Amino acid sequence: MSDTLGGLAADLEVDASGLKCPLPILRAKKALAQLHSGQLLKVITTDTHALRDFQAFAKQTGNVLEGQFETEGSAVHFLRRR
């Protein structure tokens, strides 16, 4: 799994592997609160619904979903703090 998005390193990483909705979103929300505007958060998930969940979360919160990447059995989400 990539630690970067287009060559940009994530400022903070959350491993939410093994957690089911809504826990990955709650962990991401808590982590975003620690970041400054413009910083990048990387979240690793294994929940099959996480792709849609993070898309909806980004729309609702105004944080930018910079990218989502699926690997075998997991997904990586990059969110930029608004």
C-alpha positions, 0 to 999 in steps of 0.5 A, spaced: 500 500 500 502 506 498 504 511 503 503 517 498 499 520 494 502 523 487 508 523 491 505 527 497 506 524 504 501 523 508 501 527 515 498 522 519 496 515 518 490 511 521 489 503 520 482 502 521 483 495 519 478 490 521 473 495 524 466 495 521 462 502 520 462 507 523 468 506 526 473 507 521 469 514 519 469 515 527 477 514 527 478 518 521 474 524 524 478 524 530 484 524 526 482 530 522 481 534 528 488 533 529 491 536 523 491 543 520 487 545 514 490 542 508 494 537 511 493 529 508 490 523 512 491 516 510 486 511 512 487 504 511 480 500 511 478 493 510 470 494 511 467 493 504 463 499 505 468 503 506 469 506 499 462 509 499 462 511 506 468 515 505 465 518 499 459 520 503 463 523 509 467 527 505 461 530 502 458 531 508 464 534 512 467 538 506 474 535 507 477 533 500 477 526 498 484 526 494 484 519 492 481 511 494 485 505 492 483 498 493 488 492 494 486 485 495 482 485 502 483 492 503 482 500 501 486 506 502 483 513 503 486 520 502 483 525 505 485 533 505 483 537 511 478 543 509 
